[in-house]
Amino acid sequence: MRAKFIYEKFSDESDPIHDMGIGMRKQIIKWIAFINIIDDKGNAGCIRKYYIDKNMEINVNYNLILPDDIGNLPDFIQFNKVRGTFNCCACNMTSMKGFPKYIYGDFYADNNKFTSLKYIPKYIGGDFDMNKNSGPIFYEKQIRRVCDVKGDVTI
């Protein structure tokens, strides 16, 4: 049955912005689908194991591997927690803006062009690996001062 009036689709329980397919949440979902994030076995779609919290931050319940040459994350993307490993190797990134705040596995960020440690994750439960960064040289002491790394630091 077709609605006679536009307001008939909405009820007290519905979210009009979501129902119309617009808004921040929809934009985040479209970006996730567009980049087709893969898992560590090469399977597309592992990011299906995620949820977007009330602050529009993405929480991933698995490993998160970003595709090569993706560049910096868009301004509307902010990861909060990754329950596994976060891998952004060879992504051609200059900034960590939007990176997860908490990574419970390892952090791999080799072969990028980071210019600062601003937006570095607050917590890494495993190893920190940032080899072959073509930006400035960072030292383990600098990294540990701004990030609680539980494992080894390789730079």
C-alpha positions in Angstrom: 0.0 0.0 0.0 1.4 3.4 -1.0 1.2 6.3 1.4 -1.0 9.2 0.4 1.1 11.7 2.4 4.8 11.8 3.1 4.4 11.9 6.8 2.5 8.6 6.9 5.7 6.6 6.6 7.0 7.9 9.9 5.8 6.9 13.4 7.0 7.7 16.9 9.4 4.7 16.8 10.9 5.6 13.4 13.9 7.8 12.6 12.9 10.0 9.6 16.5 10.8 8.6 17.4 7.0 8.5 14.1 6.2 6.8 14.9 8.7 4.0 18.4 7.2 3.6 20.3 10.3 4.5 22.4 11.4 7.5 25.7 10.6 9.1 24.9 6.9 9.8 23.9 6.2 6.2 27.0 8.0 4.9 29.2 5.8 7.2 27.5 2.6 6.1 27.9 3.6 2.4 31.6 4.3 2.9 32.1 1.0 4.6 30.4 -0.8 1.7 32.2 1.2 -0.9 35.8 0.5 0.3 34.9 -3.2 0.7 37.2 -3.8 3.7 38.7 -7.3 3.7 39.7 -9.6 6.4 43.2 -11.2 6.9 42.2 -14.2 4.8 41.3 -12.0 1.8 37.5 -12.3 2.3 35.5 -9.2 1.6 33.0 -7.9 4.0 34.5 -8.7 7.4 33.4 -5.2 8.5 29.9 -6.6 8.7 30.9 -7.4 12.3 30.7 -3.8 13.4 28.2 -1.4 15.0 28.0 2.4 15.0 27.5 3.8 18.4 25.4 6.9 19.5 28.5 9.1 18.9 28.7 7.8 15.2 31.9 6.0 16.0 32.5 2.6 14.4 33.3 -0.3 16.7 34.7 -3.4 14.9 34.4 -6.9 16.5 37.2 -8.4 14.4 40.4 -7.5 12.6 40.3 -4.5 10.4 42.5 -4.3 7.3 42.2 -1.2 5.1 42.7 -1.5 1.4 46.0 -0.3 -0.1 46.3 3.3 -1.4 43.0 4.4 0.3 44.5 7.6 1.5 43.4 9.4 4.7 40.1 8.5 6.2 37.2 10.9 5.4 36.3 13.4 8.0 33.0 11.7 8.9 34.8 8.4 9.7 35.9 7.8 13.3 36.7 4.3 14.6 36.4 3.8 18.3 37.3 0.2 19.2 38.8 -2.6 17.1 38.7 -5.9 19.0 41.4 -7.5 16.8 44.3 -6.2 14.7 44.2 -2.9 12.8 46.2 -2.8 9.6 46.6 0.2 7.4 49.9 -0.7 5.6 50.7 0.9 2.3 47.5 3.0 2.4 49.3 6.3 1.4 48.2 8.0 4.6 49.6 11.2 6.1 47.3 11.5 9.1 45.9 9.1 11.8 42.7 11.1 12.0 39.8 8.7 12.3 42.0 5.8 13.5 40.6 3.6 16.3 41.1 5.0 19.8 41.4 1.4 21.2 43.0 -1.5 19.4 43.0 -4.8 21.3 45.3 -6.6 18.9 48.3 -5.4 16.9 48.7 -2.1 15.0 50.3 -2.3 11.6 51.0 1.0 9.8 54.0 0.3 7.6 54.8 2.2 4.4 52.8 5.4 5.0 53.7 9.1 5.1 52.5 10.1 8.6 53.6 13.6 9.5 52.7 13.5 13.2 51.5 11.3 16.0 48.4 13.4 16.4 45.3 11.0 16.5 47.4 8.0 17.4 45.4 5.3 19.2 45.3 5.7 22.9 45.6 2.0 23.6 47.2 -0.9 21.6 46.9 -4.4 23.3 49.5 -5.9 21.0 52.5 -4.8 19.0 53.0 -1.4 17.3 54.6 -1.6 13.9 55.3 1.5 11.8 58.3 0.6 9.6 59.2 2.6 6.5 57.3 5.8 7.2 58.5 8.3 4.7 57.5 11.2 7.0 59.5 12.4 10.0 61.3 9.8 12.2 59.4 8.9 15.4 61.0 7.2 18.4 59.7 4.5 20.7 59.8 6.8 23.6 57.6 9.4 21.8 55.1 6.7 20.8 54.8 5.2 24.3 54.4 8.7 25.8 51.1 9.2 23.8 50.0 5.6 23.4 49.7 2.8 25.9 51.3 0.0 23.8 51.3 -3.4 25.6 53.6 -5.2 23.1 56.8 -4.3 21.1 57.3 -1.1 19.2 58.9 -1.4 15.8 59.7 1.8 13.8 
